[in-house]
Amino acid sequence: MRAWLQLLLIPFFLLLIVMQVELLVTRRATVALESERLAAGCELRIVQISDYHEFESQLSLRRILRWVAESDADFVAVTGDVLNAKPRNLPAVEALFEGLAEASIPCFFVAGNHDEQHRVSGMLEELFQRTGVRMLDNHSVILETAAGPVRVAGTRDAYSGYAKLDTALAATAAEEASYTVLLTHSPDLIPELEETDGVDVDLVLCGHTHGGQIRLPFVGALYVSGQGWLPRWDRGLFTLENGTRVYVDSGVGWTWQPFRLGAPSQITVVTVRGTG
């Protein structure tokens, strides 16, 4: 009986090791797109960091900051939930944004549902003022890039009910832009995006799902808050019927319990090659 028990425990402990590795060793994912709205031969490059959740892995932080520094990105998009519902490790968040500031790359932030709970404290606003991060609260800006002027729009969190897409896009409606990137935390905004004509928004970057945090082969994510069981918008690149591309990043950190399975911790480098 003891021998059989030991044999049964081996795969259990191997599974625990895999779950910890996928949580603590952040990887770098890539997404490659094309657009006729960007100048031919030029690229728009974005680094997306989502759902940091006061991550405590120094190994991952060093890897993330090195990848950002090496990315030659036009901007960094932090798509929400850098905090937890009950903050426990604020120095980790400070270390992330202070490190990003050293890269001297424009950095934009939109709030996630966990961040929204702490808006009254002003803790993020003070940090962003110190590190030069631009918070996009239902707002947009025009960023000049080698591929052309790019509209970077950002909404507050749709899962929390604060997103105002029209307001975000209207902020720069009178200004010329070749391409529009929308930053929003939750895929809950997708139904509203599906109702647009596809011209106003070319690319959406969001997170929130953690890729399900647990994914099974041939099934995918089991559950995502806001979408329920077997969610449709769990992870990866999607194309809406109106032509808008949506990328759902599975993020860096964790909630509920400290493990990941089939949805490793990651950041994403998005490259849009111009063909216009």
C-alpha positions as CSV (number, residue, x, y, z in Angstrom):
1,M,0.0,0.0,0.0
2,R,2.8,2.4,0.9
3,A,4.5,1.8,-2.6
4,W,1.2,2.5,-4.4
5,L,0.6,5.6,-2.3
6,Q,4.1,6.9,-3.2
7,L,3.4,6.2,-6.9
8,L,0.2,8.2,-6.7
9,L,1.9,11.1,-4.9
10,I,4.6,11.5,-7.6
11,P,2.3,13.0,-10.3
12,F,0.6,15.1,-7.6
13,F,3.9,16.7,-6.5
14,L,5.0,17.1,-10.2
15,L,1.8,19.0,-10.8
16,L,2.4,21.3,-7.9
17,I,5.9,22.1,-9.3
18,V,4.5,22.9,-12.7
19,M,1.9,25.2,-11.2
20,Q,4.5,27.1,-9.3
21,V,6.8,27.4,-12.2
22,E,4.0,28.7,-14.4
23,L,3.2,31.3,-11.7
24,L,6.6,32.5,-10.7
25,V,8.6,32.4,-14.0
26,T,7.1,35.0,-16.3
27,R,7.5,34.4,-20.0
28,R,7.3,36.7,-23.0
29,A,4.5,36.1,-25.5
30,T,4.4,37.8,-28.9
31,V,1.6,38.9,-31.2
32,A,2.3,39.9,-34.9
33,L,-0.3,41.9,-36.8
34,E,-0.5,44.0,-40.0
35,S,-2.4,47.1,-40.9
36,E,-2.9,49.2,-44.0
37,R,-3.5,52.2,-41.8
38,L,0.2,52.3,-40.8
39,A,3.0,53.3,-43.1
40,A,4.5,50.6,-45.2
41,G,7.8,49.2,-43.9
42,C,7.2,50.7,-40.4
43,E,6.1,48.9,-37.2
44,L,4.1,49.9,-34.2
45,R,5.4,48.1,-31.2
46,I,3.6,47.8,-27.8
47,V,4.5,46.0,-24.6
48,Q,1.4,44.9,-22.6
49,I,1.6,44.2,-18.9
50,S,-1.6,43.1,-17.3
51,D,-2.9,41.9,-13.9
52,Y,0.3,42.4,-12.0
53,H,-1.5,42.0,-8.7
54,E,1.5,43.2,-6.5
55,F,3.5,40.3,-7.9
56,E,6.3,39.2,-5.6
57,S,8.6,37.3,-7.9
58,Q,11.9,39.3,-8.2
59,L,13.0,37.0,-11.0
60,S,10.0,37.9,-13.0
61,L,10.3,41.6,-12.3
62,R,13.9,41.6,-13.5
63,R,12.9,39.7,-16.7
64,I,10.0,42.1,-17.4
65,L,12.1,45.2,-17.0
66,R,14.8,43.7,-19.2
67,W,12.3,42.8,-21.9
68,V,10.8,46.3,-21.8
69,A,14.2,47.9,-22.1
70,E,15.1,45.7,-25.0
71,S,11.8,46.0,-26.8
72,D,12.3,49.3,-28.7
73,A,8.5,49.8,-28.0
74,D,6.5,52.9,-28.9
75,F,4.7,52.6,-25.6
76,V,4.0,50.3,-22.7
77,A,0.3,49.4,-22.0
78,V,-0.5,48.4,-18.4
79,T,-4.0,47.1,-18.6
80,G,-5.1,47.1,-15.0
81,D,-5.1,45.3,-11.7
82,V,-1.7,46.2,-10.5
83,L,-3.2,46.2,-7.0
84,N,-5.2,43.6,-5.0
85,A,-8.6,44.0,-3.3
86,K,-6.6,44.0,-0.1
87,P,-3.2,45.5,-0.8
88,R,-0.4,43.5,0.8
89,N,2.7,44.4,-1.2
90,L,2.7,48.0,-2.5
91,P,6.5,48.1,-2.8
92,A,6.2,45.5,-5.6
93,V,4.0,47.9,-7.5
94,E,6.3,50.8,-6.9
95,A,9.3,48.7,-8.1
96,L,7.5,47.9,-11.3
97,F,6.6,51.5,-12.3
98,E,9.9,52.9,-11.1
99,G,11.7,50.3,-13.3
100,L,9.4,51.1,-16.3
101,A,10.3,54.8,-15.8
102,E,14.0,54.0,-16.2
103,A,13.3,52.6,-19.7
104,S,12.2,56.1,-20.9
105,I,9.3,54.7,-22.9
106,P,5.8,56.3,-22.8
107,C,3.7,54.3,-20.4
108,F,-0.2,54.3,-20.3
109,F,-2.4,52.7,-17.6
110,V,-6.1,51.8,-17.3
111,A,-7.6,50.7,-14.0
112,G,-8.8,47.2,-13.3
113,N,-11.6,46.2,-11.0
114,H,-9.2,45.8,-8.1
115,D,-7.6,49.2,-8.8
116,E,-11.0,50.8,-8.9
117,Q,-11.6,49.9,-5.3
118,H,-8.7,52.1,-4.2
119,R,-9.2,55.3,-6.3
120,V,-10.3,57.3,-3.3
121,S,-6.9,56.7,-1.7
122,G,-4.9,58.3,-4.5
123,M,-2.1,55.8,-4.0
124,L,-1.8,55.1,-7.7
125,E,-2.1,58.8,-8.8
126,E,0.8,59.8,-6.6
127,L,3.0,56.9,-7.9
128,F,2.1,57.8,-11.5
129,Q,3.0,61.5,-11.1
130,R,6.3,60.4,-9.7
131,T,7.1,57.9,-12.5
132,G,5.5,59.7,-15.5
133,V,2.8,57.2,-16.2
134,R,-0.3,58.5,-18.0
135,M,-3.6,57.2,-16.6
136,L,-6.3,57.1,-19.3
137,D,-9.7,57.4,-17.5
138,N,-12.1,57.3,-20.4
139,H,-9.7,59.5,-22.3
140,S,-7.3,59.3,-25.3
141,V,-4.1,60.9,-26.6
142,I,-2.3,61.1,-29.9
143,L,1.1,59.5,-29.9
144,E,3.5,60.3,-32.8
145,T,5.3,57.1,-34.0
146,A,7.4,56.2,-37.0
147,A,4.4,54.4,-38.5
148,G,2.2,57.4,-38.2
149,P,0.1,59.2,-35.5
150,V,-1.5,56.6,-33.2
151,R,-4.6,57.2,-31.0
152,V,-4.1,55.5,-27.6
153,A,-7.5,55.4,-25.9
154,G,-8.3,54.0,-22.5
155,T,-11.4,53.3,-20.6
156,R,-12.1,52.7,-16.9
157,D,-13.1,49.1,-16.0
158,A,-16.1,47.8,-17.9
159,Y,-16.5,44.9,-15.4
160,S,-17.0,47.5,-12.6
161,G,-19.4,49.5,-14.8
162,Y,-17.3,52.6,-15.3
163,A,-16.2,52.3,-19.0
164,K,-17.3,55.1,-21.4
165,L,-16.0,54.2,-24.8
166,D,-17.6,57.1,-26.6
167,T,-16.1,59.6,-24.2
168,A,-12.6,58.0,-24.5
169,L,-12.7,58.2,-28.3
170,A,-14.2,61.7,-28.4
171,A,-11.3,63.2,-26.5
172,T,-9.2,63.1,-29.7
173,A,-11.9,62.9,-32.3
174,A,-10.8,66.2,-33.9
175,E,-7.2,65.1,-34.2
176,E,-5.7,63.0,-37.0
177,A,-4.7,59.4,-36.3
178,S,-3.7,56.6,-38.6
179,Y,-4.4,53.8,-36.1
180,T,-6.4,53.4,-32.8
181,V,-5.4,51.2,-29.9
182,L,-7.9,50.9,-27.1
183,L,-6.7,49.8,-23.6
184,T,-9.3,48.4,-21.3
185,H,-9.0,46.0,-18.4
186,S,-11.9,43.6,-19.0
187,P,-13.3,41.8,-22.1
188,D,-16.7,42.9,-20.8
189,L,-16.4,45.8,-23.2
190,I,-16.4,43.6,-26.2
191,P,-20.3,43.5,-26.7
192,E,-20.2,47.3,-27.0
193,L,-17.2,47.2,-29.4
194,E,-19.1,44.7,-31.6
195,E,-21.8,47.4,-32.2
196,T,-19.3,49.8,-33.7
197,D,-18.3,50.0,-37.4
198,G,-14.8,48.8,-36.8
199,V,-13.2,52.1,-38.0
200,D,-12.9,53.8,-34.6
201,V,-10.9,51.0,-33.0
202,D,-8.3,48.9,-34.7
203,L,-6.8,47.0,-31.8
204,V,-8.1,46.4,-28.3
205,L,-5.7,45.2,-25.5
206,C,-7.2,43.9,-22.3
207,G,-6.7,41.4,-19.6
208,H,-8.6,40.5,-16.4
209,T,-9.1,36.8,-17.2
210,H,-5.7,35.5,-16.2
211,G,-6.3,33.1,-19.1
212,G,-8.6,31.3,-16.6
213,Q,-5.6,30.8,-14.3
214,I,-6.4,27.1,-14.7
215,R,-6.8,25.7,-18.3
216,L,-7.5,22.2,-19.3
217,P,-6.5,20.6,-22.6
218,F,-9.2,20.7,-25.3
219,V,-11.4,22.7,-22.9
220,G,-9.5,26.0,-22.2
221,A,-10.4,28.2,-19.2
222,L,-12.9,26.8,-16.8
223,Y,-14.2,30.0,-15.3
224,V,-13.6,33.8,-15.7
225,S,-15.2,36.4,-13.5
226,G,-17.7,38.4,-15.6
227,Q,-18.1,35.6,-18.2
228,G,-18.8,32.6,-16.0
229,W,-18.0,29.0,-16.9
230,L,-16.3,28.1,-20.1
231,P,-15.8,31.7,-21.2
232,R,-15.5,32.7,-24.8
233,W,-13.0,35.6,-24.4
234,D,-10.5,33.8,-22.1
235,R,-7.1,34.3,-23.7
236,G,-5.5,35.2,-27.1
237,L,-6.3,37.0,-30.3
238,F,-9.8,37.5,-31.6
239,T,-11.3,39.2,-34.6
240,L,-14.7,40.8,-34.3
241,E,-17.1,40.8,-37.2
242,N,-16.5,44.5,-37.7
243,G,-12.8,43.9,-38.2
244,T,-11.6,45.1,-34.8
245,R,-8.8,42.9,-33.4
246,V,-9.0,42.0,-29.7
247,Y,-6.1,40.6,-27.7
248,V,-6.8,39.2,-24.2
249,D,-3.6,38.8,-22.2
250,S,-3.4,36.2,-19.4
251,G,-1.4,38.5,-17.2
252,V,1.4,38.2,-14.7
253,G,0.0,37.6,-11.2
254,W,-2.7,35.7,-9.5
255,T,-5.9,36.0,-7.4
256,W,-7.7,33.6,-5.2
257,Q,-4.8,31.1,-4.9
258,P,-1.1,31.3,-5.8
259,F,-0.9,29.0,-8.7
260,R,-1.4,28.8,-12.5
261,L,-1.9,25.7,-14.7
262,G,-2.0,25.9,-18.4
263,A,-2.0,29.7,-18.3
264,P,1.6,30.7,-17.4
265,S,2.5,34.2,-16.2
266,Q,3.3,36.4,-19.1
267,I,3.7,39.8,-20.7
268,T,3.1,40.4,-24.4
269,V,5.0,42.2,-27.1
270,V,2.6,43.3,-29.8
271,T,4.0,44.3,-33.2
272,V,1.8,45.8,-35.9
273,R,3.5,46.0,-39.3
274,G,2.4,48.8,-41.6
275,T,1.4,47.8,-45.1
276,G,-0.2,51.1,-46.2
